[in-house]
Amino acid sequence: MRAELPAEPSTSESLPPAGPHWVWVNDVNFFSMPDGQAFLIDADAGRMLGMVSTGYSFNSVVLPKAAAGVIYSPEAYYSRGTRGTRTDVVTLYDTAHLKPVGEIQIPPKRASVMPMSAAAGLTDDQRFLLIYNFTPSQSVTVVDTRSRRFVGEIETPGCGLVYPTGARSFFSICGDGALLNVTLTEEGKAAARERTAVMFDGARDPLTEKGIRLGDTWYFVSFEGTVYPLRATAHGVELGRKWPLATQAERAQGWRSGGLQHLAVHRASGRLYAIMHRGGPYTHKDPGTDVWVYELASHKRVQQISTRHKAGSIAVSQDDQPLLYTCFIESNVLDIYDAQTGRFLRSVEGVGQTPTIMVTP
Amino acid sequence: MSRLDRIVESMARGVARRSSRRHFLGSLGALLCGAAVMPLLPVARGAPAPAAGPAGADPGDPGSCDYWRHCAIDGFLCSCCGGNTHSCPPGTEPSAITWVGTCHNPGDGHDYIVSYNDCCGKASCGRCLCNRNENDKPLYMPFASNDYNWCAGSQSGIAYNCSTARIVGRAR
């Protein structure tokens, strides 16, 4: 006679410390925007580990260093679902149980946009969380993660988004192609705001707002595929030497970069990953089935990866055996590749409804 | 008064009724400093109901993503949601301000400024999703960017339902 299966207790899972191959996939849930979500995936196992439920017009979770024990999520809620009183908060979720363990109320101004990494960011020492507002006045909300309080709001007229450059500094991009350099006091108030010279021609060839950062330099790519290195120095942000992602012959064939999160960087190797497609002008949001890889130091292209499915977003893990992740808002499949060889490893299907941008620990 | 001035004044009046004038105009001034191209301007709602044009002057299906006015739209087409190209579905409110595109009408060969007012106050319509990006600009150029939810600034708040494609006038 076979042994009976034992009776089981009803419990909840908890998570170990984050692994290097964990990835958060954010979902604005475009067809049901009051119900934003973020999914945590173990890319080695091809398994979903858990999720957080993140309210209206959700952008992305913000991951501080692991020691913080929490992740941050700028969120918006209406008291009656889609109407009533709007309340914006930064919710703190503990990393072991993905439970809300704290909440910081902020002005109900958080920008409701297609999700972008630059809609929020942490200063380099993790102390202040910066959140882009659009009402349509433009400003940045500052939250002190140490005291867990709203500190204040910094007006950024004519300039948008948040690109941290140090422990007490960030810049926003202005509509005329200049940058607004903002430095903060120890208390998180604006110490100085200075507009730089014009860095690019926004009317002719704007930079996508989807830059990536390596060390002191933010790298942006223009609609036509030119890389703009913007380096933070003691004297402010300076434009370095520009270079093209594609050769002249490739550009003539229409090769350009595009997508919702079309760039990623592997910091230790200094490699840039860019989603590429062939298309005409104003295909800057089109997905691609190619990811081209460059050494940022030499501008040399070192690899070309063909993806299994259309990729609108990419991310790369930061360990020494890096994985490349791809997803696309019009499907809900996360594809996982060896970032060094480009070899396809596995897919995770059914990740949300309209997955947008990804973040890695 | 030039056409440009009329559009800006009309927009500013609409917004002043709804928000802090000083606050908003400060941002607007800065935005306009950076806007070198005339059609990339904010516009307000409140235009009179249009008269029907001559037959064949507005070709295509407003419920189709391919319709000429949708050249820079991003969202659910109100024509599929109980509204039409310039009117919101019942119980939703047109956004006070929005982004504009310049689209070519194959029916009469003219370019038109098209205002993509969002309709606000209910959850996503979910029908006829359409994203086209002719002349679309990044988020740091708001009034030419279709990646904002323009329900921000409306009385109804940011609950986004669908997007219209309203003719503002000829692009000259």
Boltz contact constraints between the chains, C-beta under 6 A:
constraints:
  - contact:
      token1: [A, 31]
      token2: [B, 124]
      max_distance: 6.0
  - contact:
      token1: [A, 31]
      token2: [B, 126]
      max_distance: 6.0
  - contact:
      token1: [A, 33]
      token2: [B, 124]
      max_distance: 6.0
  - contact:
      token1: [A, 34]
      token2: [B, 123]
      max_distance: 6.0
  - contact:
      token1: [A, 57]
      token2: [B, 158]
      max_distance: 6.0
  - contact:
      token1: [A, 82]
      token2: [B, 122]
      max_distance: 6.0
  - contact:
      token1: [A, 82]
      token2: [B, 123]
      max_distance: 6.0
  - contact:
      token1: [A, 82]
      token2: [B, 159]
      max_distance: 6.0
  - contact:
      token1: [A, 86]
      token2: [B, 157]
      max_distance: 6.0
  - contact:
      token1: [A, 112]
      token2: [B, 149]
      max_distance: 6.0
  - contact:
      token1: [A, 112]
      token2: [B, 152]
      max_distance: 6.0
  - contact:
      token1: [A, 112]
      token2: [B, 158]
      max_distance: 6.0
  - contact:
      token1: [A, 113]
      token2: [B, 139]
      max_distance: 6.0
  - contact:
      token1: [A, 113]
      token2: [B, 147]
      max_distance: 6.0
  - contact:
      token1: [A, 113]
      token2: [B, 148]
      max_distance: 6.0
  - contact:
      token1: [A, 114]
      token2: [B, 147]
      max_distance: 6.0
  - contact:
      token1: [A, 134]
      token2: [B, 152]
      max_distance: 6.0
  - contact:
      token1: [A, 135]
      token2: [B, 152]
      max_distance: 6.0
  - contact:
      token1: [A, 136]
      token2: [B, 153]
      max_distance: 6.0
  - contact:
      token1: [A, 137]
      token2: [B, 23]
      max_distance: 6.0
  - contact:
      token1: [A, 137]
      token2: [B, 24]
      max_distance: 6.0
  - contact:
      token1: [A, 137]
      token2: [B, 27]
      max_distance: 6.0
  - contact:
      token1: [A, 138]
      token2: [B, 27]
      max_distance: 6.0
  - contact:
      token1: [A, 157]
      token2: [B, 26]
      max_distance: 6.0
  - contact:
      token1: [A, 157]
      token2: [B, 27]
      max_distance: 6.0
  - contact:
      token1: [A, 157]
      token2: [B, 30]
      max_distance: 6.0
  - contact:
      token1: [A, 158]
      token2: [B, 30]
      max_distance: 6.0
  - contact:
      token1: [A, 158]
      token2: [B, 31]
      max_distance: 6.0
  - contact:
      token1: [A, 160]
      token2: [B, 139]
      max_distance: 6.0
  - contact:
      token1: [A, 160]
      token2: [B, 140]
      max_distance: 6.0
  - contact:
      token1: [A, 173]
      token2: [B, 140]
      max_distance: 6.0
  - contact:
      token1: [A, 175]
      token2: [B, 31]
      max_distance: 6.0
  - contact:
      token1: [A, 175]
      token2: [B, 34]
      max_distance: 6.0
  - contact:
      token1: [A, 175]
      token2: [B, 140]
      max_distance: 6.0
  - contact:
      token1: [A, 175]
      token2: [B, 141]
      max_distance: 6.0
  - contact:
      token1: [A, 176]
      token2: [B, 33]
      max_distance: 6.0
  - contact:
      token1: [A, 176]
      token2: [B, 34]
      max_distance: 6.0
  - contact:
      token1: [A, 202]
      token2: [B, 141]
      max_distance: 6.0
  - contact:
      token1: [A, 203]
      token2: [B, 36]
      max_distance: 6.0
  - contact:
      token1: [A, 203]
      token2: [B, 37]
      max_distance: 6.0
  - contact:
      token1: [A, 206]
      token2: [B, 137]
      max_distance: 6.0
  - contact:
      token1: [A, 206]
      token2: [B, 138]
      max_distance: 6.0
  - contact:
      token1: [A, 208]
      token2: [B, 138]
      max_distance: 6.0
  - contact:
      token1: [A, 209]
      token2: [B, 138]
      max_distance: 6.0
  - contact:
      token1: [A, 209]
      token2: [B, 139]
      max_distance: 6.0
  - contact:
      token1: [A, 209]
      token2: [B, 140]
      max_distance: 6.0
  - contact:
      token1: [A, 282]
      token2: [B, 133]
      max_distance: 6.0
  - contact:
      token1: [A, 282]
      token2: [B, 134]
      max_distance: 6.0
  - contact:
      token1: [A, 285]
      token2: [B, 133]
      max_distance: 6.0
